[in-house]
Amino acid sequence: MTINEKLDLTLEPGGSLRDFLPRKKRDPRLRLRVATTATIKDVAESAGIPHTEIKGVERNGREVFADDAVKQGDVLRLYPYTVFDTGVEPLHFAVDCNVAKCVKYLRMLGFSVYFENDIADGKLARVAAEQERIVLTRDKRLLMRKIIARGRYVRAVRAEEQLKELVAFFNLKEHMRPFTRCMVCDTPLREAEKAAVLDRLPPKVAAGYEEFKYCDKCDKVYWKGTHFKRMFALLKRL
Ligand SMILES: [Zn+2]
């Protein structure tokens, strides 16, 4: 065989992996002609499915790896993640601009989030790989970058729906540590004595709150005020 030869196979994306197929092609059986040098992962991505979305693969009914090479006549069934593998702890994220509205909520819940406005895909991918962060994006091309080991294509477009999706998929209510991280800069907050921050508090806050946290980097005092209460009201609704 030369490297220019092609082989024929059938790809069967299961469940939510079909979200990546063009609407008119949401046939669960795709018959494809591919290069003999392709891996299963390559074939899935050529059909629009990022490797980060694939939990498992069966070839002709037997479990194989997504990095395995394809063979003539393969019937490849792809299985999606339905919930995140919680073997990864702690949950640290790298968030793309199209999911930006979730950044402050995730930090408020205590999850570390790497985020920069207008960041180039290459840099986001590199930081995620170096810092072992889970990429959250609505850009499936970004998730197809090889160096990204873990990521999630966020289906929802609206911020509240996105958060709802993330809470369910990553089981965030179980892993959250609210009020531990600065929602502006991601730095872990430290305890602050009321007496030490008293002169910086609005009178109503000084009268109504006893617990305070402080961000060294932003020089900002936190208390469980309106933002925090709104966040928890939102979480209860999700
Ligand atoms: Zn800060």
Boltz pocket constraint, residues with backbone or C-beta under 6 A from the ligand:
constraints:
  - pocket:
      binder: B
      contacts: [[A, 182], [A, 183], [A, 184], [A, 185], [A, 186], [A, 187], [A, 215], [A, 216], [A, 217], [A, 218], [A, 219], [A, 220]]
      max_distance: 6.0
